[in-house]
Amino acid sequence: MLSGDGVVRVIHGCMSGTSCDGIDVAAVAIKGHGWAMRAHFLAGASLSYDDAMPGLAARVRSALRQEPLTAGQLAQLGHDLAHAHVQVLRALARTAAAPVAIAMHGQTLYHAPPVSLQLCAPWPVAEALGVPVLHDLRGADLAAGGQGAPLTPTSDFIMYAGAAPTAVVNLGGFANATVLPPRGSDPSAVRGFDICLCNQLLDELARTRLGQPCDWDGRAASGGTVDRAALESVMNLLAGQASSDRSLGTADESVAIAASMLAHLAPGDACATAVSAIAQTIVATLRDHRVRHLALAGGGVLNLALEGALRDGLPGGPPPTAAEWPPAFREAAAMAVLGALALDGVAPGLPAVTGRRSLAGCCCTTIRP
């Protein structure tokens, strides 16, 4: 793709997060190279796992809970995830420019550094779409002694940095945050960290207490009453995660414990208490960073009770570039930016964020003749 100012690369990014509900993909136009690049959102598409293949979401959640699988079942799951990616990438291709490469995160099934598994067979995707696929974005960082997460602070610097300090809070299966210095600063000043359970807990309550996949618009939470005793118990659990100073992963999936602390409450009260605990934990974690701008992203922004609580607790207008990045596609777009950086030799993980010691590589790439 050409512009009057030179070559523009289009990268398609794919993200399937720990909420285990499906895949988001985004087409991103990249102008320039390395830390000087500029990125622009072109289009996005989403596909639920069960729309891609009936029963796929339950199989993914079962694997994430570390329930036993044979080697054949695990291999089949990786193959089926690849074909789900092909479906949604083909849908994106009908509305966006063709990519020069695809950056694919894969479905996290286990994360306890230095061991981590993001499952999705890359070769079926490369064969179906006809372009190289960048994958295993965490592996080099883990091999170099890093936590392998979070990775999005690297892309957030390209996507969101402006004239004033900015926080980007992703409300995914876990909540995580990036604190950005003003654009033009050294990338080593970027900070990023996981905080606590988020959608994994909220969706578990929705499935078990409301009989639906999520609390649509946060209606149940908005109509419920916060139980102070249960709130304190859940906040103590989440505070432990927020203060652990490491990436959160499989060992931290204490969804059942948190849900049990709310089991005696009415469904709406349980949802309201969980939202309050998550919001207060995020606010307490970010309060001392004195950011001027706040961008919220991830599926949790659709929960209006959670979004409202965070906006109240963390005052600050959105960064100037926030309108360009639809919150639902921020992580998929981030994968595209990370893919572009990797093609330029910039590793996905920042040493100050992940703790890696050295640069062993960027990621793996399928090469098609």
C-alpha positions as CSV (number, residue, x, y, z in Angstrom):
1,M,0.0,0.0,0.0
2,L,1.5,3.4,-1.0
3,S,0.9,6.9,0.2
4,G,2.4,10.2,-0.9
5,D,4.9,10.0,2.0
6,G,6.1,6.4,1.4
7,V,5.2,2.9,2.0
8,V,2.5,2.0,4.4
9,R,2.4,-1.5,5.8
10,V,-0.9,-3.1,6.7
11,I,-0.7,-5.7,9.5
12,H,-3.7,-7.7,10.8
13,G,-3.5,-8.5,14.5
14,C,-5.4,-11.2,16.3
15,M,-6.2,-11.5,20.0
16,S,-8.0,-14.2,22.0
17,G,-7.9,-13.3,25.7
18,T,-8.3,-14.9,29.0
19,S,-12.0,-14.2,29.0
20,C,-12.1,-17.2,26.5
21,D,-15.1,-15.9,24.6
22,G,-13.7,-15.5,21.1
23,I,-11.3,-13.7,18.8
24,D,-10.9,-10.1,17.9
25,V,-8.9,-9.1,14.8
26,A,-7.9,-5.6,13.6
27,A,-6.3,-4.2,10.5
28,V,-3.7,-1.5,11.3
29,A,-1.8,0.8,8.8
30,I,1.8,1.3,9.9
31,K,3.8,4.3,8.6
32,G,7.4,4.5,9.4
33,H,9.6,2.0,11.3
34,G,10.7,1.1,14.8
35,W,9.9,3.5,17.6
36,A,9.3,6.3,15.1
37,M,6.3,4.5,13.5
38,R,2.8,5.8,13.5
39,A,-0.2,3.5,13.5
40,H,-3.8,4.0,12.3
41,F,-6.8,1.7,12.9
42,L,-8.5,0.6,9.7
43,A,-11.1,-2.0,10.6
44,G,-12.0,-4.7,13.0
45,A,-14.0,-8.0,13.2
46,S,-14.9,-10.4,16.0
47,L,-16.1,-14.0,16.2
48,S,-17.2,-15.9,19.2
49,Y,-15.7,-19.3,19.7
50,D,-19.1,-21.1,19.6
51,D,-20.0,-19.3,16.4
52,A,-16.8,-20.6,14.9
53,M,-17.3,-24.1,16.2
54,P,-20.1,-25.2,18.6
55,G,-18.6,-26.1,22.0
56,L,-15.2,-24.5,21.3
57,A,-15.5,-22.0,24.2
58,A,-16.2,-24.8,26.7
59,R,-13.2,-26.7,25.5
60,V,-10.9,-23.7,25.8
61,R,-12.2,-22.9,29.3
62,S,-11.7,-26.6,30.3
63,A,-8.0,-26.4,29.1
64,L,-7.5,-23.1,30.9
65,R,-8.8,-24.7,34.2
66,Q,-6.0,-27.3,33.7
67,E,-8.4,-30.1,33.2
68,P,-6.7,-33.2,31.7
69,L,-6.3,-33.4,28.0
70,T,-4.6,-36.1,25.9
71,A,-1.9,-34.9,23.5
72,G,-4.3,-35.6,20.6
73,Q,-7.0,-33.4,22.2
74,L,-4.6,-30.6,22.8
75,A,-3.3,-30.8,19.2
76,Q,-6.9,-30.8,17.9
77,L,-7.7,-27.8,20.0
78,G,-4.8,-25.9,18.5
79,H,-5.9,-26.9,15.0
80,D,-9.5,-25.8,15.7
81,L,-8.4,-22.5,17.1
82,A,-6.4,-21.9,13.9
83,H,-9.5,-22.5,11.8
84,A,-11.5,-20.1,14.0
85,H,-8.8,-17.5,13.3
86,V,-9.0,-18.1,9.6
87,Q,-12.8,-17.5,9.7
88,V,-12.6,-14.1,11.4
89,L,-9.5,-13.0,9.4
90,R,-11.4,-13.8,6.2
91,A,-14.3,-11.7,7.4
92,L,-11.8,-8.8,8.1
93,A,-10.3,-9.2,4.7
94,R,-13.7,-8.3,3.1
95,T,-13.5,-4.8,4.7
96,A,-9.8,-4.0,5.1
97,A,-6.7,-3.8,2.9
98,A,-4.7,-7.0,2.4
99,P,-2.0,-7.5,5.0
100,V,1.7,-8.0,4.5
101,A,1.7,-10.1,7.7
102,I,-0.5,-11.4,10.5
103,A,0.5,-11.1,14.1
104,M,-1.3,-13.8,16.2
105,H,-1.2,-14.0,20.0
106,G,-2.9,-17.3,20.4
107,Q,-5.1,-18.4,23.3
108,T,-3.4,-18.3,26.7
109,L,-3.9,-21.7,28.4
110,Y,-1.1,-21.6,30.9
111,H,1.2,-18.8,32.2
112,A,3.6,-19.3,35.0
113,P,6.9,-17.9,33.9
114,P,9.2,-19.1,32.6
115,V,6.6,-21.5,31.2
116,S,3.8,-20.2,29.1
117,L,1.4,-21.6,26.4
118,Q,-0.5,-19.5,23.9
119,L,-2.2,-22.1,21.7
120,C,-3.0,-21.7,18.0
121,A,-1.4,-23.6,15.2
122,P,0.1,-20.9,12.9
123,W,0.6,-22.8,9.7
124,P,-3.1,-23.3,8.8
125,V,-3.5,-19.5,9.2
126,A,-0.5,-18.8,6.9
127,E,-1.6,-21.3,4.4
128,A,-5.2,-20.0,4.3
129,L,-4.4,-16.3,4.2
130,G,-1.2,-16.5,2.1
131,V,1.0,-14.2,4.2
132,P,3.6,-14.8,7.0
133,V,2.2,-15.2,10.5
134,L,4.2,-13.8,13.5
135,H,3.5,-15.9,16.6
136,D,4.9,-16.9,20.0
137,L,5.2,-13.3,20.9
138,R,6.1,-14.1,24.5
139,G,8.7,-16.8,24.0
140,A,11.9,-14.7,23.5
141,D,11.1,-12.6,26.5
142,L,10.5,-15.6,28.7
143,A,13.8,-17.2,27.5
144,A,15.6,-14.0,28.4
145,G,14.4,-14.1,32.0
146,G,11.3,-11.9,31.6
147,Q,7.8,-12.5,32.7
148,G,6.6,-12.5,29.1
149,A,3.8,-10.0,30.1
150,P,2.4,-7.6,29.8
151,L,3.3,-6.9,26.2
152,T,0.8,-4.2,25.3
153,P,2.8,-1.3,27.0
154,T,5.2,-1.5,24.0
155,S,2.4,-1.0,21.5
156,D,0.6,1.5,23.8
157,F,3.5,3.8,23.5
158,I,2.9,3.9,19.7
159,M,-0.8,4.1,19.9
160,Y,-1.6,6.4,22.9
161,A,1.3,8.5,24.0
162,G,0.6,12.2,23.8
163,A,1.7,15.5,25.3
164,A,0.9,14.5,28.9
165,P,1.3,11.3,31.1
166,T,-1.4,8.8,30.1
167,A,-2.8,5.6,31.6
168,V,-4.2,2.9,29.4
169,V,-6.3,0.3,31.4
170,N,-7.3,-2.9,29.7
171,L,-10.4,-4.6,31.2
172,G,-9.9,-8.1,30.0
173,G,-9.9,-11.4,31.7
174,F,-7.4,-9.8,34.0
175,A,-7.1,-6.0,34.3
176,N,-3.7,-4.5,33.4
177,A,-2.4,-1.0,32.9
178,T,0.2,0.9,31.0
179,V,1.5,4.3,32.3
180,L,3.0,6.3,29.4
181,P,5.3,9.2,29.5
182,P,4.8,12.0,27.0
183,R,5.4,11.2,23.3
184,G,9.1,11.8,22.5
185,S,10.3,10.3,25.8
186,D,12.5,7.3,25.8
187,P,10.5,4.1,25.7
188,S,12.3,2.8,28.7
189,A,10.2,5.2,30.8
190,V,7.0,3.2,29.9
191,R,5.6,1.2,32.8
192,G,3.1,-1.6,32.6
193,F,1.7,-4.2,35.1
194,D,-1.1,-6.6,35.6
195,I,-3.5,-5.7,38.4
196,C,-6.2,-8.2,39.2
197,L,-9.0,-10.4,38.1
198,C,-11.6,-8.6,35.9
199,N,-13.8,-10.2,33.3
200,Q,-12.9,-13.7,34.3
201,L,-14.7,-13.1,37.6
202,L,-17.6,-10.9,36.2
203,D,-18.3,-13.5,33.4
204,E,-18.2,-16.4,35.9
205,L,-20.9,-14.6,38.0
206,A,-22.9,-13.9,34.9
207,R,-22.8,-17.6,33.8
208,T,-23.5,-19.1,37.2
209,R,-25.8,-16.5,38.8
210,L,-27.5,-14.7,35.9
211,G,-27.6,-17.6,33.3
212,Q,-26.1,-15.5,30.6
213,P,-22.6,-15.1,29.1
214,C,-22.0,-11.7,30.6
215,D,-23.7,-8.9,32.6
216,W,-25.0,-7.0,29.6
217,D,-24.2,-3.3,30.0
218,G,-23.6,-4.0,33.7
219,R,-27.3,-3.9,34.3
220,A,-27.3,-6.5,37.1
221,A,-24.4,-4.7,38.8
222,S,-26.0,-1.3,38.4
223,G,-29.2,-2.6,40.0
224,G,-27.5,-4.4,42.9
225,T,-26.2,-3.3,46.3
226,V,-22.6,-3.6,47.4
227,D,-22.2,-5.9,50.4
228,R,-19.5,-4.3,52.6
229,A,-18.2,-7.5,54.3
230,A,-18.0,-9.5,51.0
231,L,-16.4,-6.4,49.3
232,E,-13.6,-6.4,51.9
233,S,-12.9,-10.1,51.4
234,V,-12.8,-9.9,47.6
235,M,-10.6,-6.7,47.7
236,N,-8.1,-8.5,50.0
237,L,-7.8,-11.2,47.4
238,L,-7.4,-8.7,44.5
239,A,-5.0,-6.5,46.4
240,G,-2.7,-9.5,46.8
241,Q,-2.7,-9.9,43.0
242,A,-2.1,-6.2,42.5
243,S,0.9,-6.2,44.9
244,S,2.5,-9.4,43.6
245,D,4.8,-7.4,41.2
246,R,4.6,-10.1,38.5
247,S,2.5,-11.1,35.6
248,L,-0.7,-12.8,36.5
249,G,-1.4,-16.2,34.9
250,T,-2.7,-19.7,35.5
251,A,-1.6,-19.8,39.1
252,D,-3.6,-16.7,39.8
253,E,-6.9,-17.9,38.4
254,S,-8.7,-17.7,41.7
255,V,-12.1,-17.1,40.1
256,A,-13.7,-19.9,42.1
257,I,-12.4,-18.5,45.4
258,A,-13.6,-15.0,44.6
259,A,-17.0,-16.3,43.4
260,S,-17.4,-18.3,46.6
261,M,-17.0,-15.1,48.6
262,L,-20.1,-13.8,46.8
263,A,-22.1,-17.0,46.7
264,H,-24.4,-16.0,49.6
265,L,-25.5,-12.7,47.9
266,A,-28.4,-12.2,45.5
267,P,-27.1,-12.2,41.9
268,G,-27.3,-8.5,41.4
269,D,-25.6,-7.8,44.7
270,A,-22.8,-10.3,43.8
271,C,-22.2,-8.5,40.5
272,A,-22.3,-5.0,42.2
273,T,-19.8,-6.1,44.8
274,A,-17.5,-7.7,42.3
275,V,-17.5,-4.5,40.1
276,S,-16.8,-2.3,43.1
277,A,-13.9,-4.5,44.3
278,I,-12.3,-4.6,40.8
279,A,-12.8,-0.8,40.3
280,Q,-11.4,0.1,43.7
281,T,-8.4,-2.1,43.3
282,I,-7.6,-0.6,39.9
283,V,-8.0,3.0,41.2
284,A,-5.8,2.3,44.2
285,T,-3.1,0.9,42.0
286,L,-3.1,3.9,39.6
287,R,-3.8,6.7,42.0
288,D,-0.1,7.6,42.7
289,H,0.9,7.7,39.1
290,R,-0.7,11.2,38.6
291,V,-1.8,10.6,35.0
292,R,-3.5,13.4,33.0
293,H,-5.3,11.2,30.5
294,L,-7.1,7.9,30.9
295,A,-8.0,5.4,28.1
296,L,-10.1,2.3,28.9
297,A,-10.1,-0.7,26.6
298,G,-11.1,-4.3,26.5
299,G,-14.4,-6.1,26.9
300,G,-15.0,-4.6,30.3
301,V,-15.7,-1.2,28.9
302,L,-19.1,-2.6,27.9
303,N,-20.0,-3.0,31.6
304,L,-21.2,0.5,32.2
305,A,-21.1,0.0,36.0
306,L,-17.4,-0.8,35.9
307,E,-16.6,1.9,33.4
308,G,-18.5,4.5,35.5
309,A,-16.8,3.5,38.7
310,L,-13.3,3.8,37.0
311,R,-14.1,7.2,35.4
312,D,-15.3,8.5,38.8
313,G,-12.2,7.2,40.6
314,L,-9.6,8.2,38.0
315,P,-10.6,11.6,36.7
316,G,-8.9,12.7,33.5
317,G,-10.0,13.2,29.9
318,P,-9.2,10.6,27.2
319,P,-5.9,11.0,25.4
320,P,-6.1,12.7,22.0
321,T,-5.6,9.4,20.1
322,A,-8.2,7.4,22.1
323,A,-11.0,8.0,19.6
324,E,-8.9,6.4,16.9
325,W,-8.7,3.1,18.7
326,P,-12.1,1.4,19.4
327,P,-11.8,-0.1,22.9
328,A,-13.0,-3.5,21.8
329,F,-10.2,-3.8,19.3
330,R,-7.3,-2.3,21.3
331,E,-5.6,-5.6,22.0
332,A,-6.0,-6.9,18.5
333,A,-4.6,-3.6,17.2
334,A,-1.8,-3.9,19.7
335,M,-0.9,-7.3,18.3
336,A,-0.6,-5.7,14.8
337,V,1.6,-2.9,16.2
338,L,3.8,-5.5,18.0
339,G,4.1,-7.5,14.8
340,A,5.2,-4.4,12.9
341,L,7.8,-3.6,15.6
342,A,9.0,-7.2,15.5
343,L,9.5,-7.0,11.8
344,D,11.7,-4.0,12.5
345,G,13.7,-5.9,15.2
346,V,12.0,-4.4,18.2
347,A,11.0,-7.1,20.8
348,P,7.4,-7.1,22.1
349,G,8.5,-6.9,25.7
350,L,10.1,-3.9,27.3
351,P,12.8,-4.7,29.9
352,A,11.5,-2.2,32.4
353,V,8.1,-3.9,32.2
354,T,8.7,-7.6,31.8
355,G,12.1,-7.8,33.6
356,R,13.9,-9.5,30.7
357,R,17.7,-9.4,30.9
358,S,18.7,-9.4,27.3
359,L,17.3,-9.6,23.8
360,A,17.2,-13.2,22.5
361,G,14.8,-12.5,19.7
362,C,11.4,-11.1,18.8
363,C,9.0,-13.9,17.9
364,C,8.5,-16.8,15.5
365,T,7.5,-16.3,11.9
366,T,6.0,-18.7,9.4
367,I,7.7,-18.1,6.0
368,R,5.9,-19.0,2.9
369,P,7.9,-19.3,-0.4
